[in-house]
């Protein structure tokens, strides 16, 4: 393998989110210099003035969920202008926290926050891959540093497919030798259905995983939801467990809909 | 609201009128456009069009459990998650009549002060500095400004380590819950964090001196500076999570009286609501307000640094918010070192007895006053949530300052100079549009 000599033409677009994954990229992670030494920043409004929204790009990172029509319009154009496109972070990957609102009607949601709702043009929250083809996912809330490094090194090395985490948080607990908080303490841990990458952070900090990385592919959420019921959780509590993160994705929706309505009444 | 913002073209110029349009302002957190229309002798229009999409946190918190609130609201902001989390936890505790332990309060203070330092560092280098050196962004500066790059990378790692070690990760930490911490660090960890910060303290000093030599436009804000302050003078801690709500024009309230002093108004051109004082006046909150209102409570070394920088209070130039931030970086590092040396951690058991009630809290987030209030039912489920962020508090005053700036430069022919000064002014406030819309 040869390290690519040309810099990666990079675009970063923010939609509905806290911008934390962009801050992870420019501030919190430890390889800020290395990432940007190998990138030509073509468009990244939070980081620099100007830029070319139309590209062309080698890699585009999408931060945030889609909640307004102009975001979907722009996203489709961006997809055409880049070789690779990766959603970064739970909002972009699975709808994340902004998708909690999907279980209430837009009218109720808007009325709870604004008296005059005519200037509000919000829609149901969607993940990026509902609108465009993606080339993988950098998961996490915020994004995992190891998957971020893997994405950049793969591109520089010309690797066909980055090797992202694709197993559950349980595996990381076992690797760390953590006591299982679900089995031993009876805490409603989302680890069995949640994608790994955080290093089993919550169980290592004496609390149950709350699924901030979103669902692992093909996770069996109904089985875990029924286990929570056996442990004595109320239907509302179980519904909340599976709708805090990633409920637009079928894996978690299947768990949530056993205990509540995942679609709004209106 | 203008939904075509990303294709917006400068409007047709009226005779003798100049229009400045900034389409998606760069180097701030979140999304806004700026529209300024200046006539020969007057300013015709000033609009900071915050088009950041609403995420409806106040809407979807309704129906969620009290124990989820901290984790959920931390996702309002990618740079001050600890402030939203802390304010939320304190509001829930207020509603349920819970008084956390002294250690919990100290650890929260440590987390919050470290986050203020971190937030100011990213603002100074990534957002503000490029304006003063004529670069589109800090990434372009990195190869040519080796010292600044080294300072930025070294300081950020030393300070981010605090929240990373105590919270599990610096962004959206996991150990902070209602009535305590699920895990506390050991003494050795705290000692090594203190060593890490000590090693970068001279950089913070040097950075403040460097920033004080940059050319800042001259402007005097008419806003009322507002901040939390603890009673007493020198030697009393610089209020972050507790204190009274005070202002330079004499506001002095217990925080629960917040609603009697400030209210929000919706705007048809922005998703952010604007805060006003009862008499229609506007406030400025954040680093400059804090330093102005409690300069006496800064560390002695910080005061010395301020004198060396030629920084005198009250300083009413909003551009100097950047200088106030450099002072808070230095002072915050000293405070972190003190707290890291003082705390002898004991295991906490954060237990909660659910009780129905209403509660609220105000803290000093990096960008200023942050208010959360909730109504919680007897099952621990949130029935009402109201949040007011620093940028909502500052919104009206930013526009007022922009108006004064545009008026001062109405006669000037330097079209681009005014646009640049407007952008610099907005950035000096360090706005967070993601927070402000939430």
Boltz contact constraints between the chains, C-beta under 6 A:
constraints:
  - contact:
      token1: [A, 16]
      token2: [B, 53]
      max_distance: 6.0
  - contact:
      token1: [A, 16]
      token2: [B, 55]
      max_distance: 6.0
  - contact:
      token1: [A, 18]
      token2: [B, 75]
      max_distance: 6.0
  - contact:
      token1: [A, 18]
      token2: [B, 76]
      max_distance: 6.0
  - contact:
      token1: [A, 18]
      token2: [B, 77]
      max_distance: 6.0
  - contact:
      token1: [A, 18]
      token2: [B, 78]
      max_distance: 6.0
  - contact:
      token1: [A, 18]
      token2: [B, 434]
      max_distance: 6.0
  - contact:
      token1: [A, 19]
      token2: [B, 29]
      max_distance: 6.0
  - contact:
      token1: [A, 19]
      token2: [B, 78]
      max_distance: 6.0
  - contact:
      token1: [A, 19]
      token2: [B, 434]
      max_distance: 6.0
  - contact:
      token1: [A, 20]
      token2: [B, 78]
      max_distance: 6.0
  - contact:
      token1: [A, 20]
      token2: [B, 171]
      max_distance: 6.0
  - contact:
      token1: [A, 23]
      token2: [B, 78]
      max_distance: 6.0
  - contact:
      token1: [A, 23]
      token2: [B, 79]
      max_distance: 6.0
  - contact:
      token1: [A, 24]
      token2: [B, 171]
      max_distance: 6.0
  - contact:
      token1: [A, 26]
      token2: [B, 126]
      max_distance: 6.0
  - contact:
      token1: [A, 27]
      token2: [B, 122]
      max_distance: 6.0
  - contact:
      token1: [A, 27]
      token2: [B, 156]
      max_distance: 6.0
  - contact:
      token1: [A, 28]
      token2: [B, 160]
      max_distance: 6.0
  - contact:
      token1: [A, 28]
      token2: [B, 170]
      max_distance: 6.0
  - contact:
      token1: [A, 28]
      token2: [B, 171]
      max_distance: 6.0
  - contact:
      token1: [A, 36]
      token2: [B, 139]
      max_distance: 6.0
  - contact:
      token1: [A, 41]
      token2: [B, 139]
      max_distance: 6.0
  - contact:
      token1: [A, 45]
      token2: [B, 24]
      max_distance: 6.0
  - contact:
      token1: [A, 45]
      token2: [B, 26]
      max_distance: 6.0
  - contact:
      token1: [A, 47]
      token2: [B, 137]
      max_distance: 6.0
  - contact:
      token1: [A, 48]
      token2: [B, 136]
      max_distance: 6.0
  - contact:
      token1: [A, 48]
      token2: [B, 137]
      max_distance: 6.0
  - contact:
      token1: [A, 49]
      token2: [B, 26]
      max_distance: 6.0
  - contact:
      token1: [A, 49]
      token2: [B, 136]
      max_distance: 6.0
  - contact:
      token1: [A, 50]
      token2: [B, 136]
      max_distance: 6.0
  - contact:
      token1: [A, 67]
      token2: [B, 53]
      max_distance: 6.0
  - contact:
      token1: [A, 68]
      token2: [B, 53]
      max_distance: 6.0
  - contact:
      token1: [A, 97]
      token2: [B, 75]
      max_distance: 6.0
  - contact:
      token1: [A, 98]
      token2: [B, 55]
      max_distance: 6.0
  - contact:
      token1: [A, 100]
      token2: [B, 60]
      max_distance: 6.0
  - contact:
      token1: [A, 101]
      token2: [B, 56]
      max_distance: 6.0
  - contact:
      token1: [A, 101]
      token2: [B, 60]
      max_distance: 6.0
  - contact:
      token1: [A, 109]
      token2: [B, 56]
      max_distance: 6.0
  - contact:
      token1: [A, 109]
      token2: [B, 59]
      max_distance: 6.0
  - contact:
      token1: [A, 112]
      token2: [B, 59]
      max_distance: 6.0
  - contact:
      token1: [A, 113]
      token2: [B, 56]
      max_distance: 6.0
  - contact:
      token1: [A, 113]
      token2: [B, 58]
      max_distance: 6.0
  - contact:
      token1: [A, 113]
      token2: [B, 59]
      max_distance: 6.0
  - contact:
      token1: [A, 116]
      token2: [B, 266]
      max_distance: 6.0
  - contact:
      token1: [A, 119]
      token2: [B, 1]
      max_distance: 6.0
  - contact:
      token1: [A, 119]
      token2: [B, 268]
      max_distance: 6.0
  - contact:
      token1: [A, 122]
      token2: [B, 54]
      max_distance: 6.0
  - contact:
      token1: [A, 142]
      token2: [B, 171]
      max_distance: 6.0
  - contact:
      token1: [A, 201]
      token2: [B, 168]
      max_distance: 6.0
  - contact:
      token1: [A, 201]
      token2: [B, 174]
      max_distance: 6.0
  - contact:
      token1: [A, 202]
      token2: [B, 174]
      max_distance: 6.0
  - contact:
      token1: [A, 205]
      token2: [B, 168]
      max_distance: 6.0
  - contact:
      token1: [A, 205]
      token2: [B, 174]
      max_distance: 6.0
  - contact:
      token1: [A, 205]
      token2: [B, 175]
      max_distance: 6.0
  - contact:
      token1: [A, 205]
      token2: [B, 182]
      max_distance: 6.0
  - contact:
      token1: [A, 205]
      token2: [B, 183]
      max_distance: 6.0
  - contact:
      token1: [A, 206]
      token2: [B, 182]
      max_distance: 6.0
  - contact:
      token1: [A, 206]
      token2: [B, 183]
      max_distance: 6.0
  - contact:
      token1: [A, 207]
      token2: [B, 182]
      max_distance: 6.0
